[in-house]
Every structure is written in structure tokens, then in C-alpha cells.
Amino acid sequence: MIEKQLEDILQEIFKSCNYEIDKITVSVSNRPDLGDYQCNDIFRLSKMLGKNPLEIGKEIEECQLPIVKDTFKKLEFVKPGFINMTLSDKFINENLKKISASPKFGVTEQALETYVIDYGGANVAKPLHVGHMRPAIVGESIKRIINFMGHKVIADIHLGDYGLQIGQVIYGLKKEHIALEEINVNILNRLYPQISNLCKEDDDVKDMCATITKELQDGNQEYKKYWQKILEVSIADMKKLYDFLDVHFDLWYGESDAYAYLPAVKNMLESQNLLVKSEGALVVDVKKDDDKKEVPPLLFQKSNGAYLYASTDLGTIYQRWQDFKPNHILYVVDNRQEMHFEQVFRVTDKMGMLAYKNLEFLGHGTVNGEDGKPYKTRNGDAPGLQELFKQAKEIFIAKKSENENMSEEDTRKIVNAILKFADLQNSREKDYIFDLNKFSDVTGKTGPYILYTYLRVNKIIKSLKLTDLDLNAQIYNDVDRLLRLKILEVPKVLESAYQERKPSYIADYLYNLAVCANSFYSYNHLMTLEDKEKQKNWVYVLTLMNRIIKELLYLLAIEIPSKM
């Protein structure tokens, strides 16, 4: 990573001037007109030594070590306490070669660990809509990023298949006398919002649905047959939609699978005296002395013997702990579930299954309509995923007449790019407003813009048919230089996306890289260039750039079409 190299070089320069500093931090300059990278540690050093930062900065600036000449075109101190670094052409090109020679673009090797990542989390018997895309898209990308870093990753959809919505749908099926063999996804999509709204108006219906749910969980055979059919129909439909999005799970477990592990979890809790009776229910106290806000006890079992989401989440963690011995379990879920998972993680830690620090709540914001409010299945007003895919396709085709002639597979890939990049360019924890027309543009910060850039550059590379590509020590102009500097950032971007579990870093970088590439293409007329050495130099850079774009698009689960 460039930052680490520069930090080590600055450490050497500081030492040559008789300054000892434990940690030096280098970052990409926020003033590129003054330098490529910057260091602000002179402020800290001057405070430690009680010395004027101007004096320290001038000594650093005037250092004559050979490494200074090799690394920097300019090393400059700027008041009141910044070191600005402009890299030499030689240093830039040497590092481009290192990135090119590395299968993973120079990212730091990781010690192999096992991750279980829980994402998707759809409820069976409910139609999937635009809001369900977010955990699927974000989770799939995080899974791929972690796997890219060399870890083993097990992806579990963790379906909601034993909650109240099942009781509501079974109630609706029985009320309308719908036979098992007649159940299909259209009936389920109609019944859930209908009965859910009825429960708000009629307490008797609400109680009946709750009773059906409890009796199903207790083993009622008639309800179990309905449940199995609902599961079969729902999962078949989900798999088609997730396959379209190129989102794939290793496990299709649900809440219901956790019930087999609840007796073992209860025994562990009882043996450690963690279960406490409260008004007939069993709870676990999880509050801490240093809590800034109230953290209520975890309700493990209701007074009527019923288990809740928290109970089944503990059962699921127990199952994963037994089966996979994971180092980490990650949950890509709605921000609004943060308190629930805080309780679950604290209990897991108390039980000794997995340390709190190895359980990660990766909250995501909501996908909102034009009114700024989240879509909700129960209202029946959220665009269904199947309809959404169709709309995205129609809008893209309408943008340009030639798009009508694209193959079905290429169109699918572009629709995916539209939807996924629209989501992943936003920081995971932020809400965003869904605007399909805006996201479909081939200009601006959109998926089609990145794809178009890749295909455009790829066409140039193939047309020139150059071999024996290499970099000499020269960089030819400022636009050329900006592209090379942007490529140097890729290891840092990948490591940051991994460490913080944020695909948005990759999406943002891809857009900025594409902007640099298009500026380069417009300014440097590569196809008509007579200087073959310069041509080979530039094709080397563009080939590396496109290799990076392709890999990073894969990490966002975006496929590249054959043409646009």
C-alpha cells in the first residue's frame, strides 16, 4: 500500500533529522494542487517537543537522503504544519508494476478465518419488493469482499419462516378454502397484505392468527402441511429473483431450523444462572454499568412457553457455533434492529459461545419512496422485485434506440448494474431515495457509466493488439498522471472496504477511476498515436485499470455485458 510505504519513508527521514515519532500517518492529499499525499504529524511532534513546527518542517523539507530523490518530485513543508508530497514518475511506475504483478493488487495477506454472514433475511409468504434488495445486494458484496481477502465465508439467508405472517396467511388460506395444491405465489402476495391489514382492524382475527402461529410452532400437523407448501412456493419464487440479481446463499436455513437447538441453549443459560423469571417469562439481564442508554433484558421465553426472535437468533448462533466454528458472525440487517442484536450479542458473549467483538451488526439504511419514507410490504404499495426488474429494463431501453437490439443476457446484466450501483454507491448505514430513471443514465455516477467506460477501453486495447507492454520511467501529461495516481489507491480502497464492511468505498472509487479514464481517453488520442513506446506505456496502464474495474465490479456482484 502506497500510504504504508510513504509512512516508512517519512519515518526514515524524521530519524535522519533526529526526530523520534511512534506513528506517522499519510493520506491522499485533500489539496491535489499542492501535492499527491500529505502528512499532518508535525503538529503532534512540535507539541511533544515544545518546538516550532516551522523549524521541524524546514528540516524535513531539506533532508538530502537518496530515498527522497527516488520517491519524490517534491517534498514540501507548508504552514502551519503540513508535509505535502508529490511523487516521482519513477516511484509511481514502480508501484504500478507491483500492483500489476499482484493477483490481488497488492492488498495485505490475511490470516485465514471463517466468517458466517447472515443477509437477505426475507420473510416467506411475503412478496419481495425494492426494500428487500438492499440486504441482499449489500450482503452479497460484503461476502465477496471478505472472500477476496482470503477468508472462508458461509452465506446464510436466514428466512423468516415461523413468524406471525405465516399464521396470517394460513388464516387467509383457510378462510377462502384454498386447497394446498392451489397455493401459488400470486395468492400469497395477495393474502399477506390483506390479512395483515385486517389484523389491525379486528382484534379477534389478530388473536386467531397468533393462535395459529403458536399451534404451528407446537407441532399442529394440519398447519404444518400449509407451512410446508407456503415454504415451497415462496422459496422457489425467491430463488428466481435472487438468481436474477446474482445473489447466492450457501444455506437456506430459517427461524424454524433454530427450534431444534433451543433446548440446548436453554440448558446453557440455566447452567450459568443467566435465566431469570419475570412475570412468568424467562429473561436474561444484559445491562452494563457503563451503558449510555437503557438496554432492556432479553426476553427468551414468554409466560405461555412461546419463543421469540431473540430466542431463535440465539438458537441459530448455537447451530453455527456447533457446525462451523466461525471466528466471526456478521448480520446485514436494517438499522432499526440494532437494539435487538445488541441484546442477542451480549447474551451470546455471556454464554461463552462467541465473543461480543466477533459478532458484528452491519446495519443498513432503508430504501425510500419519493415521499422519503421506507417501503412496507404490509401496505401493498412497494414495487415488487419482478415488476421493478421489468421497469428498469424498459427505462434503459427507452434511453437509446440501439438498446432494443441488445441480447436478453446483456440487458439483464445492465439492469443489475443499474439497481446495484444505485444502492452500493450509498454508505451502507444511510437511507436513500429510489429513483429508477436517474439510476439508468449512462452518464454521471451510475452503473451503466462504469460499464460503458470498461467496454470503451477494452475495445481500444483489443483494436491495438499490442504485445510486450511495459512502463518506462516517464509520465507524459497531467491527465495521464492523475489516472496512474488513482490506480495506486486500489489496495487502500480494498482494505478499507473490508475493514469497515462498506462496499460504498469500492463503488465510489470505481466512479472516480472511470472519470479519470474518460478524461485520459478524451485528452490522449491513443488510436492515432505514432509513438509506439508511448502507446505501449499507455496500453499497459489501461490494461491494468480495466483489470481492476472488472475485479471490483465482481466484488459489487455486477457483471459486464458484451456490449452497450
N, C-alpha and C positions, 0 to 999 in steps of 0.2 A: 504494500500500500504506500502511495506517494507520501502521505502525511507522516507515516512512521519513519520513512527514510529521511525526510526533512527534519523531523524531530531529533533523530540520531545525529544528523549532520550539525544542526544547531547546538546540540549538546557538546559536540566536539569543539565547535567554535567558542562557546561560552567557557569551556575548560581552558582553552588556549589563552583566554583573557583573564584566567584565574577567578572565574566565577563558577560557583557550585550551585546547581539548582536541581531539585529532585525530579521534577516532571516538567517537560516542555510540551506545549500544545500548539499544533499547527493546523490551520483550517484554510479552505478555499477563500480567497480574498472577497470581501464584500464591496471592494472598490477595484474592479479589474483594470481600471485605467492607471492604478498605482502599482499593481503587482498581481502575480498569479496566486500567491499564497501569503498568509500573514501569520504573525505570532505576536501576542499581546503580553508575554510573560515578563517584559522589562518592568512593567508596573509592579508586579509582585516582587521581583528581585530588588528593585530600588527600595521598596518598603522594608524588606527583610534586612537590607544592609544600611539603610538610612542614607542612601547615596542618590544623587540627582540622576533621574532616568536619562537625561540628555547625555551625561558623561558616559554612562554604560552603553547607550545606543551607539554613540560615535566609535567607541572601541570595537564593538561588534561589527559595525559597518566597515571599519578599516582593517579587519583581520585579513592576513595575507596567506592563509593556509592554501595549499594547492587544491584542496577539495572545494574551496569557494569558487575558483575559476571554472572547475569542471562542472559544478552544479548550477551556478547562477550566471545569468546575463547581467543581473543587477541585484545587489543586496543593499537595502537602504533603510536607514532609521528615519522615522517621521514623528515629529512631535505630536502629542505629548509623550508617547511611549510605544510606538508600533514598529515592528520589523516587517518590511514588505520585501517579498522575494519574487523576482522574475526569473523563471527557469531558463537555462541554456538550451539551445536546439539539441545539442548532444545528449543532455540528460533526458529530455523529453523523448527522443527517439530510442534511446537505450531502454527506457521503461515501456515504451510501446512494444518493443520486441519481446520483453519479458511477459507482458500481458498476452501477446500473440502466442508465445510458446507454451503458455499455461492452459490446460484443459478448462480450468475454472477462473481464468482471467486474473490469476494472482491472489485469490482470496486465501485467507489463513486456513490451514488444515485444522479440522475439528476432531476431537476425540469422539469416537462413535458412541452415541447414546440412543435409547429407544424412546420415541415420542408416541403417545396416543393423542390424536386430535379429534375433537368432538365438534362437528359442524353440520349444517343442513337443518337438523332438528325439526323437520316438518311434522305436522300432526296428520295422521291418516284420517280419512273421511272428510278432510277439508280440501278445497281446491287450492292449488299453488298459484300465487299471484306475484306481482312485481316485488313486493316486500320480501318474499321468500328467496329471491335471487341473491340478496346481499350476503347472508351467512354462507350460502353455497359457493358463491364466487370468491369471497374473501377467504373462506376456509380452504378452498382448493388451492388458491395461490400460496397461502402460508404453508400448506402441506408441501408444495413443490419447492418452495424456497428452503425449507428445513432439510428436505431430501437432497437438494443441490449441495448443501453444506456438508453432506456425507453421513447424515443420520438415518436410522431406520424409522419410518413413520407408518403408523397404523391409523387409517381413517375410519371413523365410525359415524354414521348418520344419526344415531340415537333418536329413533322415531318416537313421537308422542302417540302411543297406540293403546293406552289404557286409561285415558282421562275422561272427563265429563262429556267431551264431544262424541265419544263412542256411545255412551248412554243416550245422548240426544238423537243420534242418527238411528240407533236401534228402535227407539221410541217412534220415530217418524216412519220407519220401515214397517213396523207392526201396525201402526195407526192406519197406514194406507194399504195394508195387506199385500205388501210386495214380497213375493217368494224369493228364496235365496238365489235361485238360478236367474232371476230377472234383474238382480242388482248390477248396476253398471256405474261408471264414473259420473255420468250426467245426473243420475238420480242422487248420488251422494253430494255432488256440488250444489244441487237444488235444496236438498233436505237440511244440510247443516245450517246455513244462514236462516232458513225458515224456522226451524225448531229453536235455534239459539235466540232469535227474537221473541218467539212465543214464550220462552222461559222467563224473559224479562217482564212479560205482561201477566203471566199466570203462575203463581207460586205452586199450585198443585202439579202442573206439568213439570216445573223445575224439580220438585221433590221426587216425582216419578222417574225422571231422567237420572237423578242422583242415586236412586234406589237400584235402577237397572245397572248403573256403573258399578256399584258396590257388590251386587249379586254376581256380576260377571267376574269381578276380581276374586270372589269367594268360590268360583267354580261352577256357576249355573251353566248346564250343558246346552240349553236352548240358546242362550245369549252367546255362548262360546262359538256356536256354529255361525251366527250372524257376524260375530267379531272376526272369525277366520276368513269369511267371504269378503267383508269390508277391507281387511288387510290385503287380501289377494288382489282385489280390484284397484285399491289405492296405490299399492307398491308398483304394480305393472304400469300405471299411468305416470307415477313419479319417475320411474326408471327411464321412460321415453323422454321426459322433459329434461332430466339431468344428463342423459346421453347427448341430447341436442346441445347442451351447454358445455359438454366435455368435462363434466364433473363426475368423479368416480370414487366410490367408497369401498373399502375392504370389507367392512362389516355393515350389515343392515339390522343391527340389534335395535330393540325398543325398550320402553319402560317395562313392558311385560316380562322381558327376559331378566330383569333385576329381581323379580319376586322370589326366584329360587334361592337368591343369596341373602334375603332379608333375615331369615333365622340366624345365620352365621354372624351377620352384622349386629343383630340384637344381642347375641351371646357375647360378642366382643365388648359392646357398650356396657352390658351388665357386669361382666367380669372386671371391668375397670371402674365400676361405680360411676359411670357417666350419665346413666339414665335417671331422671328424677320425675316423680309423679306430680302433676299439676292439674288440678280439677279433673282427675280421672285420666288425663292424657299423659303420654311419656315424652319428656323433653330433655334436651341437652343444653346446659348453660354454656354459652360461648363468649360472654362479655369479658373484656380485659380492662385492667385498671387505667390504661393509657388511651382508651377509646375516646375519640373526639366527638362521636355521636353514638346514640344508643344502638346496640346490636342485640336484637331480641333472641331469646332461646330458640334453638332449632326444634320444631315440632316433629318428632319422629313417628309417633303413632297416636291417632285420635282415641278418644274415650270409647268409641264404638269398635275399636280394633282396626279401623281403616288406616292404610298407609298413604303418604303424600309424596309430592315431587321430591322433597328433600330426602325422604326415605329411599326412594328408588334411585336417586342420584348417588347416595351412599352405597347402595347395593351394586350399582354399575361400577363405581370406583373399586369396590371389593373384587368384583369379577375381573376387572382389568389388572388389578394388583396381583391376583392369583394367576391369570393366564399369560400375561405379557411381561411382568416385572418391569414396568416402564420407569424411566428416570424422570419423565415429565408427562403431565396430562394437561392439555390445552382445551379451552372451551371458547369457541367463536359463537357468541350469543348476543342478544340485544342488551344494550347498556342498562336497560331497566331491570335486568335480572341480577345486578351487581350484589345487592344485599343478600339475595338467596344464595349465591355462590360463596359469598364471604362466610356465611354460616356453615355451609357444607365443607368448605376448605378447613375451617377451624376444627370441626369435628373430626375430619379425616386425619389432621395433624395430631389431635389428642389421642386418636385410636392407634397411632403409630403405623398407619398404612403407607402414607406418603407425606413428606414434609410440606408444610404450607408453602415454602418458597418454590416448590416444584409443581405446584398447581397454579395454572395461570388463567385468569379471567380476561379474555380478549374481547371486550365489549365493542359492539359496533352501533353506529347511529342508525336512524330509521330512513327508509326511502319514502319521501313525502310527495303528495299530490301538489297541484298548483296552489292549493289553499295553505300549504306549509304543514299540513297535518299528516301523520302516518296512515298508510292504507291499512284497512282492517277487513279480514275475511268475513267476520260475522255481519258486517254491514252490506256485504254483497256488491260493493261499489269499486273494488280493486280490480284492475285489469288482470285477467287470468294469464298465466305464462304462455299458453298456446296462442292466445289472441295477441299477446304482446310480441311474440316472435313474428307473427303474421304482419302486424303493424310496422315493425322495424324493417321488414323485408320490403313492404310496399313503399315506405318513405324513402328508403335507399334507392330503389329502382326509379322512383319518380324524380330523383335528383339529376339524372342524366340518362338520355335515351339509350346509350350503349349498354347501360346496366341491365336492360331487358334480356340481352343475349348471353348473360353470364350463366355458367352451369349452376345447378342446384347446390352442389357441394361448395363452390366458391361463395355463393350467396350466403349459405349457412355460416361459413367462416367469417364473413364480413358482418353479418348480423350479430354474431358472438362478439366480435371486436367492438361493435357499437355499444352493446349492452355492458360488456365487462370493463372496457376502458372508462366508460361513463361513471361506473361505480368505483373502480380502483384508483382513479386519479384523486379521489377524496380521501383524506385521512380516515382511517378505519373508524375512529370514535365519533366522527362528525355526521350529522344528518345532511341529506341533500335533496333537492327538488328534482324530480324525474321529468326531463324534457327531451322526449324522443327525437323531435325534429332537430334540435340543436346538436344532439349527440351523433347524428347521422352525417354531419358535414365532413367533407374531405379536406377542409382547412380548419385551422385552429386546433385546440387541444382535444383531439378525438382519436378513437381507434383507427378509423379509415385513414387519417392523416399519417399515422405511423406506418400502416401497411403500404400506403402509396409510396412513401419515402423508401422503404425497403425494396419494393418491386422496381422502382425507378433506378436505384443504384445498382441493383442486381442485373438489370438489363444492360447497363453501361459496362459492368465488369465482364459479362458474357460476350458482349459485342466486341470488346477489345482483344479478347483471347490472349492476354499477355501471360508469359511464364517467367520464372526466375525473378519473382518480385522481391524487392528488398528496400530498406530505408538507408539513405545516406544521411550525413550529419546535418543536412540543410532543411530548413523550413522556408517556404517560398513567399508567403504573404500572411497578413493578419488573419484572414478568414481560414486559411489552412491551419494556422497555429491554434485558433480557437477550437477547431474540430479535434485536433490532437490532444489538447488540454482536456476537453470534455471526455474523451475516451479514457484518459488517465484516472478519471474519477470512478470508474466502474467498480473496482474492488471495494472501495469505501461504501458505495451505494448498496452493494450486495450484503456486506456485513451489517450495515445499519438496518436494512430491511429484515435481516434475520434476527438480529439482537432485539429489535423493537417490535417484531412481528407486524410490519407495516408494508404491504405491497405498494402503497402510495408512493414510497420513495423510488421504487422501480418505474412506476408509471410516469412520475414527474421527470425522472432522468431520461426516459425514452423520448418524451416530448422534446426536451431541451436538446438532446442528441440529434433528433430529427430536424429541428430548427437549424442547428449548426450544419447538418448535412445538406439541407436545401440551400443555405447561404453559400456553402462551398461550391455546390453544383452550378448555381447561378453566376458566381464570380469567376470560377475557373473552368474554361471551356476544354474539358478533358478529351472529348472525342476528336477534336481537330488539332490537338497539340502535336507539334513535330518533335519536340524534345523528348526522346524515348526514356531517358533516365528519370526525368521529372514525372513522366506518365506512369512509369512503373512504381515510383515512390508514392504517388497519389493513389494508385490502384491498391497498393499494399494497405494504405490507411483505410480506404473504403471497404476493402475485403474484411479487414478486422472489425470495422464498425458494423457491417452487416451481420457478421457472425455474432456479435454482441446483441444486436437488435433481435435476431432470431431466437437466441437463448433466453433473453429477458422476456420476450413475448410468450415463450413457452411457460416461463415462471408465472405469468399472469393468465395462463391457460388460454392464450389467444393463438389461433392457428393462422398461417399465412396462405392466402388464396394463390392460385396460379397466375391470375391477372386481375387488373381493376380497370 
